[in-house]
Amino acid sequence: MADLVEHVALTVNGETVSLRDALKRALWRGELGFLQDARDAVLIRQAAEERGITVSDDELQEAAAAFQDEHELYEAAAVEAWLESRSLTLDDWGAHLEQELLARKLQEALTEGKVEQYFAENILSFESATISQILVDDVDVAEELRAQVVEDGLDFYALARKYSLDEETRPASGYVGAVTRRSVDAGMSAAIFGAKPGEVVGPVQTERGWHVIKVESRKTPLLDEETAAHIRNLLFQEWLAEQRDKARWSIPLLREIAGEESAA
């Protein structure tokens, strides 16, 4: 183990950095996602093996073709160059594709027959609304702007272009686009989804300031393929979180770096 952690991980202007020093920096910054990803891959593979889920050669070939199309790697030489730039081999590529396929097939097996029930039980969370907003930093200003729209009939979009502090939406006359109950602050969610299309609500306070919101439209939730895929992913992530909690796992490499006795 000691030989491994002293291995040169990278060089910078002729100066070497050992694997030990690189991992110590990752520890200090709490950037150990690559180890957690490796753990998740093992949990997925173990669960797939328990359920007899495998990947066929035809499925691998289809996944490889899709990967090449996605990355515009139409020639074998282009694939090899792409892999070489990442210090990977063709075997590494195949193993990665197989892992992705196992995860996808396991997700389908675990969520079969559960998507419709989840949607029915959480239907309100999938409702969406299209909104525009004016963001200011003073509640009195926000109240005055809303009054100018609601009571005086001034143009909401002109006021947004003139007064909103939101650099992203101000050039678009305050247009935000579609939001869901889950994608916005709880106070904004209550105001938006308690309003009718065309209604101007607020002021609503968030950490960004005070929002005056125009509800452009409301969309009734439908269980389309996009929503179904989102639900399958949610259910799969819940399952994976449970497996992490139950798993017995350790990182001897990090204990070695910390100077502790390595576990067997």
Buried (B, 14 or more C-beta within 10 A) or exposed (E): EEEEBEEEBEEEEEEEEBBBBBBBEBBEEEEBEEBEEEBBBEBBBEBBEEEEBEBEEEBBEEBBEEBBEEEEBEEEEEBBEBBEEEEBEEEEBBEBBBBBBBBBBBBEEBBEEEBEEBBEEBEEBBBBBBBBBBBBEEEEBBBBBBEBBBEEEEEBBEBBBEBBEBEEBBEBBBBBEEBBBEEBBEBBBBBBBEBEEEBBBBBBBEEEBBBBBBBBEBEEBEBEEEBBEBBBEBBBEEBBEEBEEEEEEEBEBBBBBEEEEEEE
